[in-house]
Amino acid sequence: MATDTEPKDFADIHPDRVTALNEKDIDQDGKYVLYWMQHSQRTEWNHALEYAVRMANSLDQGLVVGFGLMQDYPDGNERHFRFMLEGLLEVQEALLDRNIKFVLRFGDPAEVCLALGKDASLIVCDRGYLRFHREWRKKVAESAAVKVIRVESDLVVPVEVASDKQEYAARTIRKQLMEQYQEYLERPAHRSAQKSSKSFSIDKLNFTSVDALLDQMNIDRSVAPVEDFTGGTGEAKKRFRKFLKEELSDYDDYRSNPVEQRVSRMSPYLHFGQISPAYLLSELLDKRATDDRKSYLEELLVRRELTHNFVFYNDNYDNYNCLPDWARESLEKHADDDREKVYTRDELEAADTSDPYWNAAMRQIKQGGYLHNHMRMYWGKQIIRFTNTPRYAYQTALYLNNKYFIDGRDANSFANVAWLFGLHDQGWKERPVYGKVRIMTPGGLERKTDPEAFVDRVAE
């Protein structure tokens, strides 16, 4: 729970979202309230931002929003940074309209926060679930001289509320999520800071152009930005409205069809916190109850929140040891099975295999930073039979995923790669190479979809 000093107008921010990370006091003589934005990169439906605005107003202080731009972010490259900066430029403009200064600095995010926090009366932060996200917040809470309050804004149901342990599969978490989610669909009121911070003299990057800032950065430029995706909340909302209007009505029938592409493509925006899952769910529930709505609700709520449960409760979420015992034992039993053809990582990355469907999927990933989920599963499953050991297959799938997908390096990424190897699944008929882990074959792909049309589409 948070602090007794908070204002009384918090009815639209569920108390389960708010956690005091230390027992220090608010400094009434501080110059401003600091919102350390890192995971929730938006100004709409952002519970952490709205909490910070109200605290600043109650203290009769300005609000400063700080962001640490980490040039050596794990697995980050120009594709990821451009998409993120497009969203942050929109954030900066929207904050200025609310009398709030946005301070962007190069550096370790925790260090940037602590530097800005020296003049703050209170630090408010959003929440991240990966190991280093949690370490940053722990460091800030321990090192800051003032109270640090964390506000969850990127899950519908906070992870500890949904479950107090790692769940085995969607079926074991679905019931509690479906019973609880309506309670957490509150939309926090959108308010301006009563005391402007726009004139505060604080060192920051000159951020008027995405291109100009990218030119200053020392980052991996081996993966180019993509044309099909533009970052930012505005673009995310436009895409989602189109999905609801034109594609939701066929979602249940076509969501596994990689040619039709009747999907929302919200995952990059959710990954960077540019859109709120509670907002998406609220918009979805405004539509008539159908199998299509039910199917999308399953993906947005149950499947997505299951992945966060996984990375939160499993310390090995980013490596092969995260797998359930049955899957790991079965894969190791078949590790020495003959493979029809073994490829190097470089050959896979070059889309140079004997499987035209897989090659097309790899080219789509490299060119577009995105792949329809059904083809993404097929793509990942083939890596198991294309490589010499299951451990190396795991490392290769995660490497390619995190390097090329805009939504890579996400809780969904780590859980989805682990699913390829048996996580959140059950044992199936034992087969060569895969053991009891579920397989996907070219023949199965041909029976269920039209992969030739997918290949033609990628070649266009």
GIRAHU-V886736 format. One record per backbone hydrogen bond with DSSP energy under -0.5 kcal/mol. NH is the residue of the N-H (numbers start at 1). CO is the residue of the C=O. Records with the same first field share a line. If there is no record, write none. Layout:
# GIRAHU-V886736
NH = CO, CO
This chain:
# GIRAHU-V886736
6 = 3
10 = 8
13 = 10
17 = 14
18 = 15
19 = 150
20 = 1
21 = 19, 148
22 = 148
27 = 121
28 = 26
30 = 27
31 = 119
32 = 119
33 = 62
34 = 122
35 = 33, 64
36 = 34, 124
37 = 35, 66
41 = 39, 272
42 = 40
47 = 45
50 = 46
51 = 47
52 = 48
53 = 49
54 = 50
55 = 51
56 = 52
57 = 53
58 = 54
59 = 55
60 = 57
61 = 56
62 = 31
63 = 195
64 = 33
65 = 101
66 = 35, 64
67 = 103
69 = 67, 105
70 = 68
71 = 69
73 = 70
76 = 73
78 = 220
79 = 223
81 = 77
82 = 78
83 = 79
84 = 80
85 = 81
86 = 82
87 = 83
88 = 84
89 = 85
90 = 86
91 = 87
92 = 88
93 = 89
94 = 90
95 = 91
96 = 92
97 = 93
98 = 95
99 = 96
100 = 95
101 = 63
103 = 65, 101
104 = 102
105 = 67, 103
107 = 69
112 = 108
113 = 109
114 = 110
115 = 111
116 = 112
117 = 113
118 = 114, 115
119 = 116
120 = 117
121 = 32
122 = 32
123 = 147
124 = 34
125 = 149
126 = 36
134 = 130
135 = 131
136 = 132
137 = 133
138 = 134
139 = 135
140 = 136
141 = 137
142 = 138
143 = 139
144 = 140
147 = 25
149 = 123
150 = 19
151 = 125
152 = 17
158 = 156
161 = 158
162 = 158
163 = 159
172 = 169
173 = 169, 170
174 = 170
177 = 173
178 = 174
179 = 175
180 = 176
181 = 177
183 = 180
184 = 181
185 = 182
188 = 186
191 = 189
193 = 98
196 = 194
197 = 99
200 = 197
202 = 200
205 = 104
207 = 205
208 = 206
213 = 209
214 = 210
215 = 211
216 = 212, 213
217 = 213, 214
219 = 217
224 = 222
236 = 232
237 = 233
238 = 234
239 = 235
240 = 236
241 = 237
242 = 238
243 = 239
244 = 240
245 = 241
246 = 242
247 = 242, 243
248 = 243
250 = 247
251 = 248
254 = 250
255 = 251
257 = 254
258 = 256
261 = 257
263 = 261
270 = 266
271 = 267
272 = 268
273 = 270
274 = 269
275 = 269
280 = 276
281 = 277
282 = 278
283 = 279
284 = 280
285 = 281
286 = 282, 283
287 = 284
294 = 290
295 = 291
296 = 292
297 = 293
298 = 294
299 = 295
300 = 296
301 = 297
302 = 297
303 = 298
304 = 299
305 = 301
306 = 302
307 = 303
308 = 304
309 = 305
310 = 306
311 = 307
312 = 308
313 = 309
314 = 310
315 = 313
317 = 314
319 = 316
322 = 316, 319
323 = 320
328 = 324
329 = 325
330 = 326
331 = 327
332 = 328
333 = 329
334 = 330
335 = 332
337 = 334
343 = 386
348 = 344
349 = 345
350 = 346
351 = 348
352 = 347
353 = 351
356 = 354
359 = 355
360 = 356
361 = 357
362 = 358
363 = 359
364 = 360
365 = 361
366 = 362
367 = 363
368 = 364
369 = 365
370 = 364
376 = 372
377 = 373
378 = 374
379 = 375
380 = 376
381 = 377
382 = 378
383 = 379
384 = 380, 381
385 = 381
386 = 382
387 = 383
393 = 389
394 = 390
395 = 391
396 = 392
397 = 393
398 = 394
399 = 395
400 = 396
401 = 397
402 = 398
403 = 399
404 = 400
405 = 401
406 = 369
408 = 405
414 = 410
415 = 411
416 = 412
417 = 413
418 = 414
419 = 415
420 = 416
421 = 417, 418
422 = 419
423 = 418
425 = 422
428 = 436
431 = 435
434 = 432
435 = 431
437 = 434
445 = 441
446 = 442
447 = 443
448 = 444
449 = 445
453 = 450
454 = 450
455 = 451
456 = 452
457 = 453
458 = 454
459 = 455
460 = 456, 457
